[in-house]
């Protein structure tokens, strides 16, 4: 059985990926099982470049196949920001509250309470022999300055698809339309052929 390291410490992403790979003949391993592995510098200009950097670095360091993602929020009124800087928009990596606070402040500074936006996700699978598969997904919606919902993570309470925020959706509802759900289904289709 192939061992696949999921290159994230984000428990929400890890849960989504575990579920997506559950039917494949693989053993999914969380990145925190490899405590001594240093984090690579994500200095790519695109989501795919950053995902490739992570997949390659962690595949080399763990000697396992690796799936890495880079995903984020692109807000039209902010010229596409925070984009590849979504996790560290506030200057503190992975601080959802601070990132959302900055998002709201940036919209307010422009006299806005909402803006067209999209979530983007790039996924990269790198096998131990260097074989690479990629997939991407996108979800269009609106960011608003009023959060709603208790579910999800990241910008989900502020990202609306129709009249519901991503944080108000069930896991199944979110998975059906989300950027990561779409990218995961595309990647899984490729892996099903390879691992069958």
BATI-383319 format. One line per 5 residues: number of its first residue (from 1); for each residue x, y, z of N, C-alpha, C. Coordinates in pm, whole numbers. Each point is the difference from the previous one (the first is absolute). Layout:
BEGIN
NUM) X,Y,Z,X,Y,Z,X,Y,Z  ...
//
This chain:
BEGIN
1) 85,-119,0,-85,119,0,88,124,0  -29,91,-92,80,122,-13,-30,95,116  108,55,56,-13,98,107,5,138,-63  -99,83,32,-6,136,-52,-1,99,117  97,88,-1,6,105,101,-82,119,-49
6) -89,48,85,-77,121,-31,76,118,59  50,86,-87,91,107,43,-75,120,56  -67,-22,113,-65,111,68,-10,-30,149  -2,104,78,-27,-14,144,-138,57,32  -69,46,-105,-135,53,14,-96,-118,12
11) -64,-13,116,-85,-116,27,-124,-4,-90  -49,116,-40,-114,4,-91,35,-57,-136  115,42,-54,45,-53,-129,30,-149,10  63,-39,109,36,-140,19,-125,-88,1  -104,45,70,-125,-75,7,-62,-15,-139
16) -1,109,-78,-57,-5,-134,77,-97,-89  133,1,10,81,-86,-86,-10,-146,42  -2,-27,129,-17,-138,47,-128,-60,-58  -107,77,4,-128,-50,-49,7,-26,-151  64,90,-74,9,-14,-145,79,-124,-42
21) 103,-37,79,85,-114,-35,-43,-131,67  -107,3,76,-40,-115,82,-21,-128,-80  -48,11,-123,-30,-120,-80,121,-51,-80  110,73,5,120,-41,-75,86,-94,84  80,-86,-66,88,-91,73,127,70,49
26) -21,97,90,111,79,51,-13,16,151  114,25,62,2,37,141,30,149,7  -94,75,52,16,145,9,69,33,132  108,75,-9,79,36,118,4,152,12  -24,50,119,5,144,24,145,46,8
31) 23,122,-39,135,56,1,59,3,140  -83,15,102,54,7,136,59,-132,49  -14,-106,-80,69,-126,32,150,11,-26  41,108,-68,140,22,-32,44,132,66  24,-6,128,24,121,79,125,77,-41
36) 100,-69,-50,127,65,-29,10,58,-140  -105,-13,-80,7,48,-138,-21,150,-4  97,75,-54,-15,146,-6,-102,42,-105  -65,113,26,-97,52,-97,75,67,-114  -39,-29,-125,65,67,-112,-47,145,-10
41) 79,81,-66,-37,140,-23,-95,4,-119  -121,51,24,-100,10,-107,16,137,-67  86,6,-100,26,127,-65,-46,1,-145  -93,-91,-32,-55,-3,-135,-93,118,-24  -18,34,-127,-88,111,-36,-144,-45,-20
46) -23,-133,-8,-134,-53,-22,-29,-109,103  -127,-36,11,-37,-109,91,67,-131,-43  3,-26,-131,61,-126,-46,149,-4,29  69,112,-19,144,1,29,26,-32,147  -78,59,90,17,-27,142,-33,-145,34
51) -104,-55,-61,-36,-140,25,112,-92,-49  59,32,-114,110,-81,-53,122,5,93  30,119,51,112,16,93,-19,-91,121  -121,4,58,-27,-81,120,0,-149,-31  -66,-40,-107,-7,-143,-33,140,-57,-22
56) 83,73,-72,136,-47,-29,84,-8,127  -4,106,80,82,4,122,-39,-110,97  -130,-19,21,-44,-100,98,15,-143,-53  -13,-20,-131,24,-133,-56,147,-40,20  90,95,-23,143,-27,21,30,-25,147
61) -56,81,87,33,-8,143,-60,-123,68  -118,-45,-45,-68,-112,67,20,-133,-72  52,5,-123,16,-121,-84,-134,-67,-24  -106,80,-7,-135,-48,-27,-60,84,-112  -101,-56,-65,-78,83,-92,-64,111,83
66) -24,112,-63,-51,115,74,-107,73,-80  -103,46,70,-99,89,-59,9,133,75  17,106,-78,5,134,59,-99,89,-72  -54,93,75,-88,97,-63,47,140,32  -38,91,-85,8,140,37,-132,58,-44
71) -61,70,88,-132,53,-30,-17,133,68  -98,73,-46,-21,129,61,-117,74,-61  -13,121,45,-110,88,-35,49,112,-90  -73,25,-107,29,112,-89,-120,93,1  20,122,46,-109,97,14,13,105,-110
76) -104,14,-81,6,92,-114,32,143,43  -66,49,104,20,139,45,139,24,54  72,-108,33,137,13,52,102,-37,-107  -41,2,-125,92,-31,-109,48,-143,0  -81,-90,54,38,-142,5,66,-42,130
81) 28,95,88,57,-33,131,-111,-64,85  39,-79,99,137,-32,42,71,-104,-86  -71,-74,-85,63,-93,-92,92,-100,68  123,-13,-52,94,-99,55,43,34,142  -35,120,47,34,41,136,-118,-19,96
86) -101,-75,-40,-123,-13,80,24,-46,143  88,-98,19,24,-54,135,76,97,89  68,96,-61,80,96,77,-35,144,-35  -126,23,-38,-45,133,-43,24,105,108  -20,-39,124,16,94,112,145,17,42
91) 88,-84,-54,139,1,43,31,-111,99  -105,-69,48,18,-114,92,-56,-124,-68  87,-93,-36,-40,-118,-76,-103,-84,74  -110,-30,-69,-101,-90,55,-90,58,106  4,131,21,-85,64,101,-130,44,-68
96) -100,-90,1,-126,26,-70,-67,128,47  -5,22,130,-68,118,54,67,128,-49  132,4,4,74,119,-45,-14,20,-150  3,-109,-77,-16,11,-146,-138,54,-36  -102,-51,69,-137,48,-27,-17,145,42
101) 63,36,110,-6,138,47,60,95,-104  112,-42,-59,63,84,-104,-88,6,-125  -61,-113,-37,-90,-2,-116,-112,102,17  -64,-3,115,-110,92,29,50,145,-2  116,24,60,58,135,4,31,52,-140
106) 54,-88,-85,35,41,-137,-126,36,-80  -107,-76,18,-126,32,-69,-57,131,55  1,13,133,-54,122,63,78,124,-44  130,-13,-16,82,113,-43,-38,48,-140  -64,-87,-76,-45,35,-135,-150,34,-2
111) -59,8,120,-141,33,10,-92,-113,-45  50,-124,7,-76,-115,-49,-45,-91,114  -112,-65,-19,-45,-104,94,6,-137,-67  29,-3,-130,15,-127,-70,75,18,-131  47,-112,-55,69,1,-129,-10,-138,-62
116) -1,-3,-132,13,-128,-69,134,-61,40  3,-133,10,123,-69,42,-5,-144,-47  113,-64,5,2,-144,-27,104,-66,89  -31,-125,31,95,-87,67,71,-79,-109  132,-19,14,77,-78,-97,79,-107,75
121) 19,-113,-66,79,-108,58,80,-69,-109  128,-18,25,86,-81,-86,49,-117,83  -12,-121,-53,48,-121,66,109,-63,-85  105,-46,66,108,-69,-69,31,-130,74  2,-109,-73,42,-131,51,136,-29,-60
126) 100,-26,86,131,-41,-50,32,-136,59  26,-96,-89,33,-136,44,149,-10,29  39,-111,60,139,-20,40,94,-9,-120  -56,-31,-120,85,-5,-120,2,132,-75  -60,103,59,0,132,-63,-120,28,-89
131) -85,-100,-22,-121,21,-80,-90,102,68  -54,94,-78,-82,108,55,-136,3,-70  -104,17,80,-135,24,-52,-52,129,65  -71,79,-78,-54,126,53,-150,10,-26  -66,79,81,-142,29,-19,-30,134,64
136) -102,67,-52,-38,126,63,-151,13,6  -46,88,87,-142,23,17,-25,145,36  -122,43,-29,-38,139,26,-145,4,45  -28,92,91,-137,23,46,-23,151,2  -97,45,-79,-31,143,-6,-106,36,103
141) 14,119,56,-96,45,99,19,147,31  -35,36,121,8,139,47,57,1,141  92,90,28,40,19,140,-81,116,55  -41,-15,126,-76,104,69,68,29,133  -27,118,52,63,40,126,-72,-57,121
146) -117,-62,-20,-74,-61,111,16,-152,-6  67,-59,99,18,-145,0,-128,-73,41  -16,-121,-52,-110,-85,43,47,-145,0  -48,-75,99,27,-143,5,113,-37,93  -4,-124,46,98,-51,96,92,-106,-60
151) -33,-47,-119,79,-108,-61,115,54,-82  67,-91,-71,108,39,-88,120,55,75  87,69,-73,121,59,58,47,110,-93  102,71,40,54,105,-85,-100,112,-22  -21,35,-125,-89,110,-36,-146,-45,-15
156) -30,-126,27,-134,-55,-26,-116,82,56  7,56,122,-115,76,50,-27,128,-80  97,46,-76,-12,124,-77,-23,-24,-149  10,-126,-44,-12,-34,-142,-137,-60,-25  -78,67,-83,-138,-41,-25,-17,-55,-142
161) -75,-108,-9,-45,-54,-127,-151,12,6  -55,92,-77,-142,31,14,-20,72,134  -96,-46,76,-32,66,127,61,-71,121  74,-107,-22,63,-72,111,150,17,-4  58,15,118,146,2,6,50,-144,-4
166) 127,-17,-36,60,-133,0,-5,-62,139  2,85,103,-2,-49,138,-138,-47,44  -102,26,-82,-136,-45,31,-34,-131,-70  85,-45,-90,-27,-121,-77,42,-124,77  -70,-110,-27,45,-129,54,127,-39,-74
171) 70,-99,53,121,-47,-68,-32,-43,-142  -110,-74,-19,-36,-51,-133,-35,114,-95  -72,100,50,-36,115,-84,125,77,-42  89,22,95,122,74,-30,88,-78,-97  15,-129,23,85,-83,-84,-48,-1,-144
176) -132,6,-21,-57,-5,-134,35,122,-84  21,115,65,21,124,-77,135,66,24  73,-44,102,121,72,39,114,-19,-100  91,94,2,121,-4,-82,81,-125,29  14,-35,129,80,-117,35,-73,-128,-37
181) -131,-3,20,-78,-117,-39,14,-29,-148  -9,105,-81,13,-18,-145,140,-46,-38  102,60,60,138,-39,-29,25,-144,46  -50,-35,118,20,-136,52,-64,-104,-90  -122,26,-46,-66,-97,-88,79,-18,-129
186) 55,109,-54,81,-9,-122,128,-78,24  65,22,114,123,-73,32,-30,-147,27  -105,-27,74,-36,-138,32,-29,-79,-128  -65,61,-99,-26,-70,-127,131,-43,-65  102,88,7,131,-37,-57,64,-113,80
191) -8,9,132,64,-103,85,-72,-134,-9  -130,3,-21,-73,-126,-16,54,-81,-115  34,68,-110,56,-69,-117,139,-54,29  79,77,72,138,-40,29,7,-111,103  -84,7,102,8,-93,112,-89,-124,-15
196) -80,-1,-105,-92,-114,-20,76,-130,-25
//
